[in-house]
Amino acid sequence: MEKRELPNSTLILVFGILSILGCCCYGVAGIIFGIIALVMAKRAVEIYNADPEIYTGYQNVKTGRILAIIGLVLSGLSMISTIIAIISYGGLEGIQEMQEEILREYGG
């Protein structure tokens, strides 16, 4: 029997890499790509475990899953540090003033 490539194995690896790179975008992009990669990896592992003899590319899924977890952690830390920096720079009063200014600008 000819072996087939596991569905989305390369895409999972790419999303895992993008989740690490996405931590530089205040963490938002990294969290999005990391979650997508983990969901896709979970489905690919279920497919592989059903019949492992006919699929290749499981190593890409494992690597992509690990990279997605690392990307989620780094993105979470990046997001938390960004929030802390905003709060420490402007304080809570500065954030409230910013919100009021945005509401005045766009809210009417």
C-alpha positions as CSV (number, residue, x, y, z in Angstrom):
1,M,0.0,0.0,0.0
2,E,1.3,3.4,-0.9
3,K,1.8,5.9,1.9
4,R,0.0,9.2,1.8
5,E,0.9,12.6,3.3
6,L,-1.0,13.4,6.5
7,P,-3.5,16.1,5.7
8,N,-2.3,19.6,6.6
9,S,1.0,18.4,8.1
10,T,3.0,21.1,6.3
11,L,0.4,23.8,7.1
12,I,0.6,22.9,10.8
13,L,4.3,23.3,10.7
14,V,4.0,26.7,8.9
15,F,1.4,27.9,11.4
16,G,3.6,26.8,14.3
17,I,6.5,28.9,12.9
18,L,4.1,31.9,12.3
19,S,2.9,31.6,15.9
20,I,6.5,32.2,17.1
21,L,7.0,35.1,14.6
22,G,3.6,36.5,15.6
23,C,4.7,37.2,19.2
24,C,6.4,40.3,17.8
25,C,3.0,41.7,16.8
26,Y,2.0,42.4,20.4
27,G,1.2,38.7,20.8
28,V,-2.2,38.8,19.0
29,A,-1.1,37.2,15.7
30,G,1.0,34.6,17.6
31,I,-2.0,33.5,19.7
32,I,-4.2,33.2,16.6
33,F,-1.7,31.1,14.6
34,G,-0.9,29.0,17.7
35,I,-4.5,28.1,18.4
36,I,-5.2,27.3,14.8
37,A,-2.0,25.1,14.6
38,L,-3.0,23.2,17.8
39,V,-6.5,22.6,16.6
40,M,-5.3,21.3,13.3
41,A,-2.6,19.2,15.0
42,K,-5.2,17.6,17.2
43,R,-7.2,16.5,14.2
44,A,-4.1,15.3,12.3
45,V,-3.0,13.2,15.3
46,E,-6.5,11.6,15.5
47,I,-6.3,10.7,11.8
48,Y,-2.8,9.4,12.2
49,N,-3.6,7.3,15.2
50,A,-6.5,5.7,13.4
51,D,-4.2,4.1,10.8
52,P,-0.5,5.1,11.2
53,E,0.8,2.7,8.6
54,I,-0.6,4.6,5.6
55,Y,0.5,8.2,6.5
56,T,3.7,10.1,6.4
57,G,4.4,13.6,7.7
58,Y,3.7,12.9,11.3
59,Q,7.0,14.5,12.3
60,N,5.8,17.8,10.8
61,V,2.7,17.6,12.9
62,K,4.7,17.0,16.1
63,T,7.2,19.8,15.3
64,G,4.4,22.2,14.4
65,R,2.5,21.4,17.6
66,I,5.6,22.0,19.7
67,L,6.3,25.3,17.9
68,A,2.7,26.4,18.4
69,I,2.9,25.8,22.1
70,I,6.2,27.8,22.3
71,G,4.6,30.5,20.1
72,L,1.5,30.7,22.4
73,V,3.7,31.0,25.5
74,L,5.9,33.7,23.9
75,S,2.8,35.5,22.6
76,G,1.1,35.4,25.9
77,L,4.2,36.9,27.6
78,S,4.5,39.5,24.9
79,M,0.8,40.5,25.4
80,I,1.2,40.6,29.1
81,S,4.3,42.7,28.9
82,T,2.6,45.1,26.5
83,I,-0.3,45.6,28.8
84,I,2.0,46.2,31.8
85,A,4.0,48.7,29.8
86,I,0.8,50.6,28.8
87,I,-0.4,50.6,32.3
88,S,2.9,51.7,33.8
89,Y,3.5,54.3,31.1
90,G,0.1,56.1,31.3
91,G,-1.3,54.7,34.5
92,L,-5.0,53.8,34.8
93,E,-5.9,57.4,34.5
94,G,-4.1,57.6,31.2
95,I,-6.0,54.6,29.9
96,Q,-9.3,56.1,30.9
97,E,-8.4,59.3,29.2
98,M,-7.5,57.4,26.1
99,Q,-10.8,55.6,26.1
100,E,-12.8,58.8,26.6
101,E,-10.9,60.4,23.8
102,I,-11.6,57.5,21.5
103,L,-15.3,57.6,22.5
104,R,-15.4,61.3,21.7
105,E,-13.7,60.8,18.4
106,Y,-15.7,57.8,17.1
107,G,-18.7,57.5,19.5
108,G,-20.3,60.7,18.7
